[in-house]
Amino acid sequence: MAQFSPSDLAAHLKDGLLSFPATAFDQNRQVDEDRYREHLAWQSSFDVAGLFAAGGTGEGFSLTPAEAARVVELAVAESRPEVPVLASAGGPTVQAVQNVEDAETVGAEGALVLPPYLTECDQEGLYQHVSAICAATNIGIIVYNRANAVYSPETVARLSDNHPNFIGFKDAIGDIEHLTKVVAKNGDRLFYLGGLPTAETYALPLLQLGMSTYSSAMFNFVPEFALDFYSDVRNLDRAAVTEKLNRFVLPYGRIRDRAKGYGVSIVKAGLKAIGRDAGPVRTPLQDLPAQDVAELEALVRQAGIYPSH
Ligand SMILES: O=C([O-])C(=O)C[C@H](O)[C@@H](O)C(=O)[O-]
């Protein structure tokens, strides 16, 4: 049974940093439960507002529904009670509905709707897809505006009007005009989170648009730095944000840009670099070669942001 009502969950998440933990795999690319438990316990020991298990960085798109349910269950078991766990809902509508039903059963407080795989979709179809997901559960639902799932301001408003448990809008498109319209139309009824690859890069300008938080993939391996960065953003400390962008975030982005999909793979490389190996990624992603991992490790050390424990 969820401890947070959907509206309490939104209020809780909107003013803290959000973690998207990597899912640990063993060398056969099967979920490594022990390592995942260890990673989750470590992630939740920091002052983070929520843990999105089996999200994008958690390779939720590469998990079977049964694996996703188990990963969320493990996350719920390992997370501190004050840190809510959210699941993901992906693929076709029947699977996404299954994902949220499973998530609620294992104790998740909410779920993020990932874009459906492969097909194009228009507003009515997206509305019906998310409506079915919202109707299948009592936990809070957030949509992820990305790839083939671009929600118009009107579709977002329709979901808000018809589903009290629809609580949030996450963006990875970065279209300022679109975001302005979504926020202007939906206001405080929802909370808004940034989800572009390496969300820190955009955090300060997007705050002005109403996105008070974001999903930090790098929180996986440099949690203290990620929390300091978030605090600088919320304090509107432009000088401190710029210094941290130059010291780590932008050079990190240059390694990330070497191949498609590295936005996720580089997180596992980062975990390897700090001695908390979470194993390989699953295809279609590819792991970073050893020389890139070494470069990332050197960057973390030079930046002085190796985790303290
Ligand atoms: O679902 C996810 O893992 C994401 O939201 C993508 C990343 O967390 C992105 O925001 C990032 O790379 O910082």
The ligand as an SDF file (V2000), in Angstrom:
LIG
                    3D

 13 12  0  0  0  0  0  0  0  0999 V2000
   14.6930    7.9390  -17.4880 O   0  0  0  0  0  0  0  0  0  0  0  0
   15.8580    8.3440  -17.2860 C   0  0  0  0  0  0  0  0  0  0  0  0
   16.7310    7.6210  -16.8010 O   0  0  0  0  0  0  0  0  0  0  0  0
   16.1320    9.7380  -17.5810 C   0  0  0  0  0  0  0  0  0  0  0  0
   15.3780   10.5600  -17.2180 O   0  0  0  0  0  0  0  0  0  0  0  0
   17.2790   10.1830  -18.3520 C   0  0  0  0  0  0  0  0  0  0  0  0
   18.3750   10.7450  -17.5230 C   0  0  0  0  0  0  0  0  0  0  0  0
   18.2240   10.5660  -16.1560 O   0  0  0  0  0  0  0  0  0  0  0  0
   18.6550   12.1670  -17.8460 C   0  0  0  0  0  0  0  0  0  0  0  0
   17.8070   13.0330  -17.2360 O   0  0  0  0  0  0  0  0  0  0  0  0
   20.0950   12.3960  -17.5370 C   0  0  0  0  0  0  0  0  0  0  0  0
   20.9060   11.7870  -18.2880 O   0  0  0  0  0  0  0  0  0  0  0  0
   20.4450   13.1100  -16.6150 O   0  0  0  0  0  0  0  0  0  0  0  0
  1  2  2  0
  2  3  1  0
  2  4  1  0
  4  5  2  0
  4  6  1  0
  6  7  1  0
  7  8  1  0
  7  9  1  0
  9 10  1  0
  9 11  1  0
 11 12  2  0
 11 13  1  0
M  CHG  2   3  -1  13  -1
M  END
$$$$
